[in-house]
Amino acid sequence: MNLNSLNDLFTSQVQDLYSAETQLLDALPKMASAATNSDLRDAFQSHLTETREHANRLQQVLKIVHAPAGSETCQAMKGLIKEGEETIRAHGDATVKDAALIAAAQRVEHYEIAGYGTAATLADQLGLSEAKDLLGQTLDEEKNADSKLTKLATGGWLSKGINAQSTSA
Amino acid sequence: MNLNSLNDLFTSQVQDLYSAETQLLDALPKMASAATNSDLRDAFQSHLTETREHANRLQQVLKIVHAPAGSETCQAMKGLIKEGEETIRAHGDATVKDAALIAAAQRVEHYEIAGYGTAATLADQLGLSEAKDLLGQTLDEEKNADSKLTKLATGGWLSKGINAQSTSA
């Protein structure tokens, strides 16, 4: 990795995010299939649609800085997805497994929140207003996806299911 | 992984965090050595001290639920640290490299914020108030560490250094 300029850093951050999003495009349908609760399955499905748009936006940002998509695999997302796959393979109670899927997904969302936060700040520092807007839109959607998962984890069906499961355990 | 009960999920989440923190204990001194700016170096050093305490707290939480530290490696933190190591090895401008180290560290912080958020919520759902307090203390410290890094990335020396570098590029 060469970091001679702020532009180099920005490009490498956006390429890393692009690798992360494309890995996620493969992983999200598996997360959706593994979910038992229909609200959770819907949340994964609707985030898949958003993720396609996030990847498109990153391609637009890379065009703005005349950079290719890059060939480096985002190692952190690779690890996050490995962890998600362990959860998908886990045995046990369906509600507890759904809670574990939410936990894995929230780690992914927070990774992306950190990544897009950095990239949007760098775009701002470089005066790339269109890129900053595109990255900011995705950042907002990742934050919303995280909030939606928090609501699923702490209120409604999952909380009831878990409490019932917990008291009978 | 067996997820038969909420307690199973809580234990696996805390064991995952313990593996993450012990990996971070090895990585943070390398991040500190790679930083050029003394404020950033100090931030990594002081977070190393906090991280030792975070690992201790997780040991206390595991004692509360009568669980061992576990032998599974946290794959996500492994990936995050690999990414940090790529940054440490990167060539280029010292200020830009410092900005890249901050970006890598903020991804780590957000991973931990997600992990501790989930674990504290589960402790609450399980009625484990002491564990919830211990996890909540660490969650607050991870959030503070992230805010400190944002301040370093957007204000003061780094911003000036990057702007100077950016306009001369």
Interface residues (C-beta under 8 A of the other chain):
Chain A: M1 N2 L3 N4 S5 L6 N7 D8 L9 S12 Q13 D16 C74 Q75 A76 M77 K78 G79 L80 K82 E83 E86 T87 R89 A90 H91 G92 D93 V96 K97 A99 A100 I102 A103 Q106 R107 E109 H110 Y111 I113 A114 G115 G117 T118 T121 L122 Q125 L126 D146 T150 A153 T154 S159 I162 N163 Q165 S166 A169
Chain B: M1 N2 L3 N4 S5 L6 N7 D8 L9 S12 Q13 D16 C74 Q75 A76 M77 K78 G79 L80 K82 E83 E86 T87 R89 A90 H91 G92 D93 V96 K97 A99 A100 I102 A103 Q106 R107 E109 H110 Y111 I113 A114 G115 G117 T118 T121 L122 Q125 L126 D146 T150 A153 T154 S159 I162 N163 Q165 S166 A169
